[in-house]
């Protein structure tokens, strides 16, 4: 199995259908769930699934609720291409013990529809410590959700 980092295909279509609301007025609730290396989440993932989700101390199925740190905005990326973007605040699981290989960002307000898949590049293990996901800088070149 493999995890493929991407914005999911269904998310791209659903943006054009006005399914996802990132705010600033009454945004949807977005969550992040963690997955093991046995997962095959990727571009074709349409919704949150518990299959091959992390199980361990300090982790609750379904993951954490994300906080939008940068409401939808725009700017030019490093190639000077106009880009719209949104970002989330870092999230963590305190006093946790588990191994994760990737994550799924999904919209729990809209039937758990998928947004993006994150591939950590290798298994990341925590043993009674904090597991932290640091999102990239919120700008047109680095934000976790970008449309160019």
PyMOL commands that set and color helices and strands:
alter all, ss='L'
color gray80, all
select helices_A, chain A and resi 9-16
alter helices_A, ss='H'
color red, helices_A
select strands_A, chain A and resi 6-7+30-35+64-65+68-76+82-88+91-107+113-133+145-147
alter strands_A, ss='S'
color yellow, strands_A
deselect
rebuild
show_as cartoon
